[in-house]
Amino acid sequence: MKQHYQNRIELLQGTLDLLILQTLQWGAQHGYGISQAIRSRSGDALQVDTGSLYPALHRLEHQKWIKADWKTSGNNQRVRVYQLTAAGKKQLLSERSRWQQISEAIAGILSPAKENET
């Protein structure tokens, strides 16, 4: 179990927003479902705790990138279900583009071009 926690990846600032928006692109979901989707799709490498998830959800809702409605779950409990808005879909495209640029920049540092070597 200790090894499991040592392999956890800390998210870059702003990355959680991207992950939430992408998860909601797959369909409406409640908070726990979002965190489980992130965990399972990342092969258990990324785990979002409630102390990070819910403030991010509130922030995204305030920015009108997601909207939330109260629904009754299968076990008769009221849950907030989050859904991507049209503005959120546009923001997701922007965030994905930014992430691609960051990934390419980091790859350039980790694997510099052979032409620069002697």
C-alpha positions in Angstrom: 0.0 0.0 0.0 2.9 2.4 0.8 4.2 1.9 -2.7 0.8 2.8 -4.2 1.0 6.2 -2.5 4.6 6.8 -3.5 3.5 6.4 -7.2 0.7 9.0 -7.0 1.2 11.9 -9.4 0.7 15.4 -8.2 -1.4 17.4 -10.8 0.0 20.5 -12.3 -2.1 23.6 -11.4 -5.0 23.8 -13.9 -4.8 20.2 -14.9 -7.7 19.2 -12.7 -10.0 21.5 -14.6 -9.0 19.8 -17.9 -9.6 16.3 -16.4 -13.0 17.3 -15.0 -14.1 18.9 -18.3 -12.9 15.8 -20.2 -14.6 13.4 -17.9 -17.9 15.4 -18.3 -17.4 15.3 -22.1 -18.2 11.5 -21.8 -21.5 12.3 -20.0 -23.1 13.9 -17.0 -21.7 12.6 -13.7 -21.9 13.2 -9.9 -18.7 14.2 -8.0 -17.8 10.8 -6.8 -18.3 9.4 -10.4 -16.0 12.1 -11.7 -13.2 11.2 -9.2 -13.7 7.5 -10.0 -13.5 8.1 -13.7 -10.3 10.0 -13.4 -8.8 7.3 -11.1 -9.8 4.4 -13.3 -8.9 6.0 -16.7 -5.5 6.9 -15.3 -4.8 3.3 -14.2 -5.1 4.4 -10.5 -2.2 6.9 -11.0 -4.4 10.0 -10.5 -6.6 10.3 -7.5 -8.5 13.4 -6.8 -9.6 13.9 -3.2 -12.8 15.7 -2.2 -10.8 18.7 -0.9 -9.6 19.4 -4.4 -12.5 18.1 -6.5 -15.5 20.1 -5.0 -13.8 23.5 -5.0 -12.8 22.8 -8.7 -16.4 21.9 -9.5 -17.7 25.0 -7.8 -15.2 27.1 -9.7 -16.0 25.6 -13.1 -19.7 26.0 -12.3 -19.1 29.7 -11.4 -17.3 30.1 -14.8 -20.4 28.6 -16.5 -18.3 25.8 -18.0 -20.4 23.2 -16.2 -23.9 23.2 -14.7 -25.3 21.1 -11.8 -28.7 19.8 -11.1 -30.0 17.8 -8.1 -31.1 14.3 -9.0 -32.2 11.2 -7.1 -29.7 8.4 -7.4 -30.5 4.7 -7.8 -30.3 4.2 -4.0 -32.8 7.1 -3.5 -30.2 9.7 -2.4 -30.1 13.2 -3.7 -26.9 13.9 -5.6 -25.6 16.8 -7.7 -25.0 15.8 -11.2 -22.6 17.9 -13.3 -22.8 18.4 -17.0 -20.7 20.2 -19.6 -22.1 23.4 -21.0 -21.5 24.8 -24.5 -19.0 27.2 -23.0 -17.4 24.3 -21.2 -17.0 22.4 -24.5 -15.1 25.4 -26.0 -13.0 25.7 -22.9 -12.2 22.0 -23.1 -10.8 22.4 -26.6 -8.7 25.3 -25.4 -7.4 23.4 -22.4 -6.6 20.4 -24.5 -4.6 22.6 -26.9 -2.7 24.2 -24.0 -2.0 20.7 -22.6 -0.6 19.6 -26.0 1.7 22.6 -26.0 2.9 21.9 -22.5 3.4 18.2 -23.3 5.5 19.0 -26.4 7.5 21.5 -24.5 8.3 19.1 -21.7 9.1 16.3 -24.3 11.5 18.7 -26.0 13.4 19.2 -22.7 13.4 15.5 -21.7 14.4 14.4 -25.2 16.5 17.1 -26.8 17.0 16.9 -30.6 20.0 14.8 -31.6 21.2 17.6 -33.9 22.3 19.6 -30.8 24.6 16.9 -29.6 28.2 16.5 -30.9 
